[in-house]
């Protein structure tokens, strides 16, 4: 597995931190392959792909990159999404990636890698429209990290493209700082169960 170059950042010291964060995130993927169904005899963990170019969300059909918020992608061992090869791709986590992941897990599909936007490694921006605050979207392959290693900010005032979402950070301190500034709390991947997600989206 090759390591992607870290994204450029003009702020002092952040390139080193982000480079280290990215390296840790990528390195963790192989170690965590077993959590998603891999093992010592498994094929190499697939790397994230670029989601630009008009790709349509496999859960809802919306074009990825045209809407705010985190994106995601899931690779499967012996199955593939309808209409294209792996990975399945999504422009939202709360209404796209996680519902698809839960539904297909129930069908017996075995995920070999799950990636989401890593806001610890991108220069994200916040924008306001109609009184709501949205976080920027990112589609480059190097903007994704291992979903199982993320800390997610939920219940904050910052929205994704379809409203309430989960905002992922590979750095727990980044997530804590975001929640302190914008409200909400943090959860980890294993906290995001189907029942929890349904309750979160209804609240």
C-alpha positions as CSV (number, residue, x, y, z in Angstrom):
1,X,0.0,0.0,0.0
2,X,1.4,3.4,-0.9
3,X,0.9,6.4,1.3
4,X,-0.8,9.4,-0.2
5,X,0.9,12.8,0.1
6,X,-0.7,14.9,2.8
7,X,-2.8,17.8,1.7
8,X,-1.1,21.2,1.6
9,X,-1.9,23.6,4.4
10,X,-0.5,27.0,4.9
11,X,-1.0,27.2,8.6
12,X,2.2,26.7,10.6
13,X,2.8,23.2,12.0
14,X,-0.4,21.7,10.6
15,X,1.2,19.9,7.7
16,X,3.3,17.8,10.1
17,X,0.3,17.0,12.3
18,X,-1.9,16.2,9.3
19,X,0.8,14.1,7.6
20,X,1.2,12.1,10.8
21,X,-2.5,11.7,11.2
22,X,-2.9,10.5,7.6
23,X,-0.1,8.0,8.0
24,X,-1.6,6.6,11.2
25,X,-5.0,6.4,9.5
26,X,-3.7,4.6,6.5
27,X,-1.5,2.3,8.6
28,X,-4.5,1.3,10.7
29,X,-6.4,0.0,7.8
30,X,-4.4,-3.2,7.4
31,X,-4.5,-3.8,11.1
32,X,-8.3,-3.4,11.2
33,X,-9.0,-5.5,8.1
34,X,-10.1,-8.3,10.4
35,X,-12.8,-6.1,12.0
36,X,-14.5,-5.8,8.6
37,X,-14.1,-9.4,7.6
38,X,-10.5,-9.6,6.5
39,X,-7.6,-11.5,8.0
40,X,-4.1,-12.7,7.5
41,X,-5.1,-14.5,4.3
42,X,-7.3,-11.7,3.0
43,X,-6.5,-9.7,-0.1
44,X,-4.8,-6.3,0.4
45,X,-7.2,-3.7,1.7
46,X,-8.4,-1.6,-1.2
47,X,-7.6,2.1,-1.1
48,X,-10.2,4.9,-1.4
49,X,-11.0,6.3,-4.8
50,X,-11.8,9.8,-6.1
51,X,-15.5,10.5,-6.0
52,X,-15.6,13.4,-8.4
53,X,-16.9,13.3,-11.9
54,X,-20.6,13.2,-11.4
55,X,-20.9,9.9,-9.5
56,X,-24.4,9.3,-8.2
57,X,-24.9,8.2,-4.6
58,X,-25.7,4.5,-4.4
59,X,-28.4,5.1,-1.7
60,X,-30.2,8.1,-3.1
61,X,-29.0,9.0,-6.5
62,X,-27.8,12.5,-5.7
63,X,-24.6,13.6,-7.5
64,X,-21.6,13.5,-5.2
65,X,-19.6,16.7,-4.8
66,X,-22.6,19.1,-5.5
67,X,-23.7,19.1,-1.9
68,X,-22.2,20.0,1.4
69,X,-21.0,17.5,4.0
70,X,-19.0,14.3,4.3
71,X,-18.9,11.6,1.6
72,X,-18.2,7.9,2.0
73,X,-17.4,4.7,0.2
74,X,-17.6,1.0,1.0
75,X,-15.7,-1.9,-0.7
76,X,-17.2,-5.4,-0.5
77,X,-15.5,-8.7,-0.8
78,X,-17.8,-10.8,-3.1
79,X,-20.5,-8.3,-4.0
80,X,-20.7,-4.9,-5.8
81,X,-23.2,-2.1,-5.9
82,X,-25.7,-2.0,-8.7
83,X,-24.4,-0.5,-12.0
84,X,-20.7,-0.2,-11.2
85,X,-17.7,-1.9,-9.6
86,X,-16.7,-1.4,-6.0
87,X,-16.8,0.8,-4.0
88,X,-20.3,1.8,-3.3
89,X,-20.3,5.6,-2.9
90,X,-22.3,8.2,-0.9
91,X,-22.7,11.9,-0.5
92,X,-24.0,11.7,3.0
93,X,-23.3,9.4,5.9
94,X,-26.5,9.6,7.9
95,X,-28.8,9.0,5.0
96,X,-26.4,7.3,2.6
97,X,-23.4,5.3,3.8
98,X,-24.7,4.0,7.2
99,X,-28.2,2.9,6.1
100,X,-26.6,1.2,3.0
101,X,-24.0,-0.5,5.2
102,X,-26.6,-1.8,7.7
103,X,-29.0,-3.0,5.0
104,X,-26.3,-4.9,3.1
105,X,-24.7,-6.3,6.2
106,X,-28.1,-7.9,6.9
107,X,-28.0,-9.4,3.4
108,X,-24.6,-11.0,4.2
109,X,-22.5,-8.6,2.3
110,X,-18.9,-8.5,3.7
111,X,-17.3,-5.0,3.8
112,X,-13.5,-5.1,3.4
113,X,-13.1,-1.3,3.8
114,X,-15.3,1.6,4.8
115,X,-14.0,5.2,4.2
116,X,-15.4,8.6,5.1
117,X,-14.3,12.2,4.7
118,X,-11.6,12.9,7.3
119,X,-12.0,16.5,8.4
120,X,-8.8,16.3,10.3
121,X,-6.8,16.1,7.1
122,X,-8.7,18.6,4.8
123,X,-8.9,22.3,4.9
124,X,-12.6,22.4,5.4
125,X,-14.8,25.5,5.3
126,X,-18.1,26.4,6.9
127,X,-20.7,28.4,5.0
128,X,-24.1,29.9,6.0
129,X,-27.2,29.8,3.9
130,X,-30.7,30.6,5.0
131,X,-29.6,30.7,8.6
132,X,-28.1,27.2,8.5
133,X,-24.4,26.4,8.7
134,X,-22.9,23.8,6.3
135,X,-19.5,22.1,6.2
136,X,-17.7,21.8,2.9
137,X,-17.6,18.6,0.8
138,X,-14.4,16.8,-0.4
139,X,-14.1,14.1,-3.1
140,X,-10.4,13.5,-3.6
141,X,-9.1,10.0,-2.8
142,X,-6.6,11.5,-0.2
143,X,-9.5,13.2,1.7
144,X,-10.8,9.8,3.0
145,X,-9.9,7.8,6.0
146,X,-10.8,4.6,7.7
147,X,-14.4,5.0,9.0
148,X,-13.8,2.6,11.9
149,X,-11.1,4.8,13.3
150,X,-13.0,8.1,13.2
151,X,-14.6,10.1,16.0
152,X,-17.9,11.6,14.7
153,X,-19.4,14.8,15.8
154,X,-23.2,14.6,16.1
155,X,-26.0,16.9,17.1
156,X,-24.0,20.0,16.2
157,X,-25.3,23.1,14.5
158,X,-23.3,22.3,11.4
159,X,-25.1,20.4,8.7
160,X,-24.3,18.2,5.7
161,X,-25.9,18.3,2.3
162,X,-29.1,16.5,3.4
163,X,-29.3,18.1,6.9
164,X,-28.2,16.4,10.1
165,X,-25.1,14.3,9.6
166,X,-22.1,12.7,11.3
167,X,-18.9,14.7,10.9
168,X,-15.8,12.5,11.0
169,X,-12.4,13.4,12.4
170,X,-9.4,11.0,12.7
171,X,-8.1,13.1,15.5
172,X,-10.3,12.8,18.6
173,X,-9.0,16.2,19.8
174,X,-10.1,17.8,16.5
175,X,-13.6,16.3,17.0
176,X,-13.8,17.5,20.6
177,X,-12.7,21.0,19.5
178,X,-15.3,21.1,16.8
179,X,-18.1,20.0,19.2
180,X,-16.9,22.6,21.8
181,X,-17.2,25.3,19.1
182,X,-20.3,24.2,17.2
183,X,-22.2,22.2,19.8
184,X,-23.0,18.5,19.8
185,X,-21.2,15.5,21.1
186,X,-18.9,12.7,19.8
187,X,-19.4,9.1,19.0
188,X,-17.3,6.3,17.5
189,X,-18.0,3.9,14.7
190,X,-19.3,1.1,16.9
191,X,-21.8,3.5,18.6
192,X,-23.5,4.0,15.2
193,X,-26.0,1.2,15.2
194,X,-29.3,1.1,13.2
195,X,-31.5,1.9,16.2
196,X,-29.2,4.7,17.3
197,X,-29.2,6.2,13.8
198,X,-33.0,6.1,13.5
199,X,-33.3,7.9,16.8
200,X,-30.7,10.4,15.9
201,X,-32.4,11.3,12.6
202,X,-35.8,11.6,14.3
203,X,-34.5,13.9,17.1
